[in-house]
């Protein structure tokens, strides 16, 4: 069976998506940082920032001002409930030599996107995320591992270039790293959730006695 995602495929497309949307994403993040001190508004903008891969996975053009859309504040209760459930489960899992916590966190890595995009309950979002990542946890881990190793090596090298130059290059690197992470999450969510849903939504009409009817694809 053909793999839905591969490590190199996610990295290559993730880098491309992240760089193509760099301007709008960075402006959105700057607006988020500038307004993070405003109560209530900051909840909606934080949820919006978390949902960036959803829009990118559907090929939508992001407006930096989308983070102020009031619709994101309606997910406040579900969003914090989801984070609470994840925290409750991951803390005891950390006691078992960290590995179970890593596996669980990868399995739930798409839960926030599913919660907002599919508008399901927090518990259902966790279940769907775990099912979507089933068989691909090592691939997702491999993508994160490679990016972290590259980040560590480059920051170490930049640290040897002097305080000013090294600091500037490190900041640029961290920005690129963030964009690439968003791009990779976009590819993973699109291929494991959106495309899978499209495949599952293919239904066949009962055959007519008058003429053959082709399968109808619904979304």
N, C-alpha and C positions, 0 to 999 in steps of 0.2 A: 504494500500500500504506500502510495506517495506521501511523503512527509509534508505536513502543512507549513512547518517552519523549520529552518536549519540555522545553525549558529552564524555561518557566513552570510546567509541570505538576510537574516534579521539585521546584522551589522551593516551590510552594504546598503540596504534600503533605508534603514534607520538613520544612518548618517546623511543620506540624500534628503530625506524628509525633514530632518532637524535643521539642516542648513538652508533649505528652501524656504522654511517658515521662520527663520531666525529673527527677522525684523519685527514681525507682529508679535511673536511670542515674547521677545525681550521687552518690548514696550508694555505688554500686558503685565509682565512680572514687575517692571518698574512701577507701574500704576498700583499694583498690589502692595508693593513695599511702601509706597508713599501714603497709602490709605489704610495700612494695617492697624493703625492706632484708633480707627473709628469703630466704636462698638456696633455690633449687629451687622453693619455693612461689611466688616472684615470677615464675618462668617461666610457670607455669600461669595465674596471675592476669592476666599481660600478654596471653597468648593469648586468654583469656576476654574481656578488654576489647576486643580486636581483633575478636571475633566478635559483638559486640552487634547489628549490623545483620542478622545471620542470624535471630536470634530475632524481632526486630521485623518482618522481612519476612514472617514466617509468622504474624503477629498474636499472638504469644505474650506473656504478661505476664512481665516480667523481675523476678526476685527479686534484690536487691542482693548476696545471698550466693552467687549462682551462680558467681561468679568463683573460689570455693574448691573447686569440683567437681574431683575428681581426674582426670576424663576429659580435661581440657584439657592436662594434663602429658604425656599419651601422644602428643601431636602435637609434642613438643619438637624431635625430630630433623628432621621434615619442615618445621616452621615456620622453623627457622634455615637449613635448606638452601634453602628458598624465598627467604628474604631474601638469602642469599648469591648465588644465581643472579641475582636482580634487581640487586644491587649490581654484580656482575661485568659485566653487560650495560650498565647505565646510566652507569657511569664513562666508558668509551670513547665512548659516545653523546654525553656532555656536550661532548666535544672538537669535535663537528661543530655548533658554534653553538647548542647547547642544544635546538633544535627537535626533533631526533630523540629526545632523551631524554624530552622532554615527551610526545611521541606514544607512545613505548614505555611510559612510566609510566602513562598513561591506559589503554592497552590491557591492562596487567597489574593495574589497580586493583582488580579483583574476585578476584584470585588467592587471597588469604588466605581469603576467605569460601568459595570453592569448595574449597580444600584441606581446610578443617575440616568444611564441610557435606556435601560429596560424598565425603570421605575418599579422594581420589585422590593420586597422586604429585605432588611439587612441579612437575616439568616439565609434566605433564598439566594441572595447575591453571593454569599460565601460558598454555598453548595454549587451554584452554577460555575463559579470561578474554579473551584477544585475539579469539577468535571471537565471544564474546558482545557485545563492545563494537564490533565491526566495523559501520561505518555510523553509529555514535553517539558517536564520539570528540569531534567538535566540540560536540555537545550537552553531554557531560560537562565538556568544557573551559569551555563557556559558563557552566555552573552555578558552577563553581569561580571563574571570573573575576569574575562578578557579586558573589559573596559576598566575595571578597578586596577588590574595589573599595569595596564598602559598608563593610567592616570598616576599611579605610584611612581613608575619609572620616570615619567616626564617631569613630575613635580620635584623629584630628587635631582634630576639634571638641572632644572631651572634654579634650584636652590644653590647651585654651585656657580651661578652666573653673576652673583652680586645681589645685594638687597633690593635695589630699585628695579633693575631689569628683571631680575628673577621674580619679584613680586608682581610686576605687570604681566609677565608671561604666564605666571601661575593663575592670575585672575582670568585672563583670556582663556586659558585651558579649562578652568572650572566652568566657564560659561559654555564653551563648546561641549564639554562633558554633559552638562545639563540638557542642552539641545539634543544631543545624540541619544541620551536616555529617553527623552520624550519621543523621539523618532522611533526608537526600538520598541517602546511600549505601544506605540501606534501600530506598528507592523504585527506585533504579537496579538493585540486585541482584535485587529481586523481579521487576521487569518484564523484565530482560534475561536472567536465568538461570532463576529458578523458573518463571515463566509459560511461557518458551520450552521448558523441559523437560516441562511438563505438555502442551503442544501436541504435542511430539515423541513423547510416550508414548501418544498416542491410537492404538489399534490396532483393526482391523476383524476381527471373527470371520467365518469362511467362511459364506456364505449357506446356510441350511438348505433342503432341498427341501420341508420340511413347512410352515414358516412363516417370514416375514421376521424377521431378527434385527437389532436395532439395534446400532450401534457401541458397544463397551464402552470406557469411559475408565478407564484404569489409571494409578496413580501409582507 
